[in-house]
Amino acid sequence: MQTMKSLIVLVLLIASAQLQALGTYAEGWAIVVPTKIEQSGILFNSYEGLYDIVHFDKNESCDEANDGCFTPKSRNVPFSIDQANSNLVNFVQKNVNREMIISYRIHRVEPIGLSTGMEITQAFALAAQAPENFQRQLVVSKTGSKRSFSVFGKVLMLEYRGRAVGTWEGIYYDKQRDRVHPFSITNDAIAKQLLEVMKIKNPYYFGVTVAYVTGLRDSPYDIFEINLDGPAGAAKPSGQPEPTKSEPAKSEPSKTEPPKTESKPDAEKKETPKEPSRSEPANEQKA
């Protein structure tokens, strides 16, 4: 009996390795609020749960030309954590109903040992402010000729999709207009910098450019500037070099409030969806 059980486990492990070879559909980062986590499984134990993330209805009737799309909505997403990642499990358990940023992997085929295809691999509390010596501005060439504008808000999700031909896809929150919108990144430097500024709790400025055609990416919206100190697209300070030419993505992944902006409660006050953070931040600890 023991031999038979060992044989079954061996076969399952081999099958799991073969499925892993198929790779993942996407890997990325997102700001979420976990609402539930529990242990489950018989032969293979894992931790399964749910988290809330800000999303939108792509079929919503809204005024795209005047940046009226889309209304923020909350979506409940099931997730899994490998039981071997004990530090991560402990961090999420201690911070249920608290806002955090997670790193995740979406599997093409649900792995054996996990109950979902969405696997959380890391989680961190959002930083109160940018670290010392943090790059506060990055500008690259605009990819869209239709129009461009500055947004004051946050990037809520950014992921790299695909293998042979991959693209950076994300969702940003416009605090001034209280709207969310999908976007695509065509410049690796901007994508990597966004992954860093996403870890900061407070909103910031970024420049959005809109193209007439999308090509292989999902959205005509692209980001050409990140600026923690002022509106994007402003005149360059003396001595600042010209923006670098935008290159296609090759591989994976004291602010000033804008004028006429209605102040909104801090994330800790759990107001939804005026600020995408819907609960108090996670404890200052990382997994």
C-alpha positions as CSV (number, residue, x, y, z in Angstrom):
1,M,0.0,0.0,0.0
2,Q,2.8,2.4,0.9
3,T,4.6,1.5,-2.3
4,M,1.4,2.3,-4.4
5,K,1.0,5.6,-2.6
6,S,4.6,6.6,-3.3
7,L,4.2,5.7,-6.9
8,I,1.1,7.9,-7.2
9,V,2.9,10.8,-5.7
10,L,5.8,10.3,-8.1
11,V,3.6,10.3,-11.1
12,L,1.8,13.4,-10.0
13,L,5.1,15.2,-9.4
14,I,6.3,14.3,-12.9
15,A,3.0,15.5,-14.4
16,S,3.4,18.7,-12.4
17,A,6.9,19.3,-13.8
18,Q,5.6,18.8,-17.3
19,L,2.8,21.3,-16.8
20,Q,5.2,23.8,-15.3
21,A,7.2,23.5,-18.5
22,L,4.3,25.1,-20.4
23,G,5.1,28.3,-18.6
24,T,2.9,31.1,-17.4
25,Y,0.4,33.3,-19.1
26,A,1.4,36.4,-17.2
27,E,3.5,37.7,-14.3
28,G,3.0,41.0,-12.6
29,W,2.3,43.2,-9.6
30,A,-1.0,44.5,-8.2
31,I,-2.3,46.5,-5.3
32,V,-4.9,44.4,-3.5
33,V,-6.7,43.7,-0.3
34,P,-6.8,40.0,0.8
35,T,-10.1,39.1,2.4
36,K,-9.7,35.4,3.1
37,I,-7.0,32.8,3.3
38,E,-7.2,29.1,4.5
39,Q,-5.3,25.9,4.1
40,S,-6.7,23.2,1.9
41,G,-5.7,20.0,0.1
42,I,-5.4,16.2,0.6
43,L,-2.3,14.9,-1.1
44,F,-0.8,18.4,-1.6
45,N,-1.5,21.2,0.9
46,S,-1.7,24.8,-0.2
47,Y,-3.2,28.0,1.0
48,E,-6.1,29.4,-0.9
49,G,-7.9,32.7,-0.5
50,L,-9.6,35.7,-2.0
51,Y,-8.5,39.3,-2.6
52,D,-10.2,42.4,-3.8
53,I,-8.8,44.4,-6.7
54,V,-10.1,47.5,-8.5
55,H,-11.3,46.7,-12.0
56,F,-13.8,48.1,-14.5
57,D,-16.5,47.1,-17.0
58,K,-15.1,47.4,-20.5
59,N,-18.6,47.5,-21.9
60,E,-19.5,50.6,-19.8
61,S,-21.1,53.4,-21.8
62,C,-18.8,56.4,-21.0
63,D,-17.2,59.5,-22.6
64,E,-13.7,58.3,-23.7
65,A,-12.9,61.5,-25.5
66,N,-13.2,63.5,-22.3
67,D,-11.5,60.8,-20.1
68,G,-14.8,59.7,-18.6
69,C,-13.9,56.0,-18.7
70,F,-14.1,53.9,-16.6
71,T,-15.9,53.8,-13.3
72,P,-13.9,51.9,-10.6
73,K,-15.4,48.6,-9.5
74,S,-14.2,46.0,-7.0
75,R,-13.6,42.4,-8.2
76,N,-13.0,39.4,-6.0
77,V,-10.2,37.2,-7.2
78,P,-9.3,33.7,-5.9
79,F,-5.6,33.0,-5.3
80,S,-3.2,30.3,-4.1
81,I,0.1,30.3,-2.2
82,D,2.5,27.4,-2.2
83,Q,2.7,26.0,1.4
84,A,6.5,26.0,1.1
85,N,6.4,29.8,1.0
86,S,5.7,30.0,4.8
87,N,6.8,33.6,5.3
88,L,4.4,34.8,2.6
89,V,1.6,32.8,4.1
90,N,2.2,34.3,7.5
91,F,2.4,37.8,6.1
92,V,-0.9,37.5,4.3
93,Q,-2.6,35.9,7.3
94,K,-1.6,38.7,9.6
95,N,-2.7,41.4,7.1
96,V,-6.1,40.2,5.9
97,N,-8.3,43.2,5.0
98,R,-5.2,45.4,4.7
99,E,-4.0,46.9,1.5
100,M,-0.7,45.5,0.1
101,I,1.2,45.0,-3.1
102,I,1.6,41.5,-4.4
103,S,3.7,39.8,-7.0
104,Y,1.8,37.1,-8.8
105,R,2.0,34.5,-11.6
106,I,-0.9,33.4,-13.7
107,H,-0.4,29.8,-14.9
108,R,-1.5,28.6,-18.3
109,V,-2.5,25.3,-16.7
110,E,-3.5,25.1,-13.1
111,P,-0.5,23.6,-11.2
112,I,-1.0,20.4,-9.3
113,G,-0.9,21.3,-5.6
114,L,-2.7,24.6,-6.1
115,S,-6.4,25.2,-6.4
116,T,-6.2,28.2,-8.7
117,G,-4.1,29.4,-11.6
118,M,-3.4,32.7,-9.8
119,E,-0.4,32.1,-7.6
120,I,0.9,34.9,-5.2
121,T,4.7,34.7,-5.0
122,Q,5.5,37.8,-2.9
123,A,3.7,40.5,-0.8
124,F,4.8,43.8,0.7
125,A,3.3,46.6,2.7
126,L,3.1,49.8,0.8
127,A,5.9,52.3,1.6
128,A,4.8,55.6,3.2
129,Q,7.2,57.6,0.9
130,A,9.8,57.1,-1.7
131,P,13.2,55.8,-0.5
132,E,16.1,58.2,-0.4
133,N,17.9,58.7,-3.7
134,F,14.8,57.3,-5.5
135,Q,14.6,58.4,-9.2
136,R,11.7,61.0,-9.0
137,Q,11.3,61.6,-12.8
138,L,11.7,59.5,-15.9
139,V,10.7,60.7,-19.4
140,V,10.8,58.8,-22.7
141,S,9.6,59.5,-26.2
142,K,5.8,59.5,-26.7
143,T,4.4,56.7,-28.8
144,G,1.0,58.2,-29.5
145,S,0.3,61.1,-31.8
146,K,-3.4,61.4,-31.1
147,R,-3.1,63.2,-27.8
148,S,-1.3,63.2,-24.4
149,F,-2.1,64.4,-20.9
150,S,-1.0,64.3,-17.3
151,V,-2.7,62.1,-14.7
152,F,-2.4,62.4,-10.9
153,G,-3.1,59.0,-9.4
154,K,-1.6,55.5,-9.2
155,V,-0.9,52.4,-11.3
156,L,-2.9,49.6,-9.7
157,M,-1.8,46.7,-11.8
158,L,1.0,46.0,-14.3
159,E,1.8,42.6,-15.8
160,Y,3.9,41.1,-18.6
161,R,1.8,38.8,-20.8
162,G,2.9,36.3,-23.4
163,R,6.2,34.5,-24.2
164,A,7.3,34.7,-27.8
165,V,5.8,38.1,-28.2
166,G,5.1,39.7,-24.8
167,T,3.5,43.0,-23.8
168,W,3.2,45.1,-20.6
169,E,-0.5,45.6,-19.7
170,G,-1.9,47.5,-16.7
171,I,-4.6,49.6,-15.1
172,Y,-4.2,53.0,-13.7
173,Y,-6.4,55.1,-11.3
174,D,-7.0,58.8,-12.1
175,K,-7.6,60.4,-8.7
176,Q,-8.8,63.8,-10.2
177,R,-11.5,62.2,-12.3
178,D,-12.1,59.2,-10.1
179,R,-11.7,56.8,-13.1
180,V,-9.6,53.8,-14.0
181,H,-8.3,52.9,-17.4
182,P,-6.3,50.1,-19.1
183,F,-2.9,51.0,-20.7
184,S,0.0,49.2,-22.4
185,I,3.7,50.0,-21.9
186,T,6.1,49.9,-24.9
187,N,9.2,51.0,-23.1
188,D,11.1,48.7,-20.7
189,A,12.6,51.5,-18.6
190,I,9.1,53.0,-17.9
191,A,7.7,49.5,-17.0
192,K,10.5,48.8,-14.6
193,Q,10.2,52.2,-12.9
194,L,6.4,51.8,-12.6
195,L,7.0,48.5,-10.7
196,E,9.0,50.5,-8.2
197,V,6.6,53.5,-7.8
198,M,3.7,51.1,-7.3
199,K,5.3,50.2,-4.0
200,I,4.7,53.8,-2.7
201,K,1.4,54.5,-1.0
202,N,0.9,58.1,-2.1
203,P,-0.3,59.1,-5.6
204,Y,2.0,60.6,-8.2
205,Y,2.0,62.1,-11.6
206,F,2.4,60.3,-14.9
207,G,2.0,61.2,-18.5
208,V,-0.3,59.3,-20.8
209,T,-0.1,59.3,-24.6
210,V,-2.8,57.9,-26.9
211,A,-2.1,56.3,-30.3
212,Y,-4.4,55.9,-33.3
213,V,-3.5,52.1,-33.6
214,T,-2.5,49.6,-31.0
215,G,-0.5,47.0,-32.9
216,L,0.2,43.9,-30.8
217,R,-0.6,45.7,-27.5
218,D,-4.1,45.7,-25.9
219,S,-4.6,49.4,-25.4
220,P,-3.7,52.6,-27.4
221,Y,-2.9,54.3,-24.0
222,D,0.8,54.3,-23.1
223,I,2.8,56.0,-20.3
224,F,5.7,58.3,-21.4
225,E,6.6,60.0,-18.1
226,I,6.7,59.3,-14.3
227,N,7.0,62.3,-12.1
228,L,6.7,62.4,-8.3
229,D,7.0,66.2,-8.0
230,G,4.8,67.8,-10.6
231,P,2.5,67.3,-13.6
232,A,3.9,65.3,-16.5
233,G,4.7,67.1,-19.8
234,A,5.9,70.3,-18.1
235,A,9.0,72.1,-19.4
236,K,12.3,70.4,-18.7
237,P,14.5,71.8,-16.0
238,S,17.7,73.4,-17.2
239,G,20.4,70.8,-17.9
240,Q,17.9,67.9,-18.2
241,P,18.7,65.7,-21.2
242,E,16.3,65.1,-24.0
243,P,13.9,62.1,-23.5
244,T,15.3,58.8,-24.6
245,K,13.8,57.1,-27.6
246,S,11.1,54.6,-26.7
247,E,12.0,51.0,-27.5
248,P,9.6,48.1,-27.8
249,A,9.4,45.9,-24.7
250,K,11.8,43.0,-25.1
251,S,11.3,40.8,-22.1
252,E,9.4,40.6,-18.8
253,P,8.7,42.5,-16.1
254,S,6.7,65.9,-1.7
255,K,4.1,65.7,-4.2
256,T,2.0,68.7,-5.1
257,E,-1.7,68.2,-5.2
258,P,-3.1,69.4,-8.5
259,P,-5.3,72.4,-8.5
260,K,-9.1,72.1,-8.3
261,T,-8.9,68.6,-6.9
262,E,-11.3,67.6,-4.2
263,S,-9.5,66.1,-1.3
264,K,-10.4,62.5,-0.4
265,P,-10.0,60.4,2.8
266,D,-6.8,58.5,3.3
267,A,-6.6,54.8,2.4
268,E,-6.8,53.9,6.1
269,K,-10.4,55.2,6.3
270,K,-11.6,52.4,3.9
271,E,-13.5,54.5,1.5
272,T,-14.4,52.8,-1.8
273,P,-13.9,53.5,-4.6
274,K,-12.8,57.1,-4.2
275,E,-9.3,55.9,-3.5
276,P,-8.5,52.4,-4.8
277,S,-7.0,51.4,-1.5
278,R,-10.0,50.2,0.4
279,S,-8.6,49.4,3.8
280,E,-5.7,50.2,6.1
281,P,-2.2,49.4,4.8
282,A,-0.5,46.2,5.7
283,N,2.0,46.2,8.6
284,E,5.5,47.4,7.6
285,Q,6.8,43.9,6.9
286,K,7.5,42.0,3.8
287,A,7.4,38.4,2.7
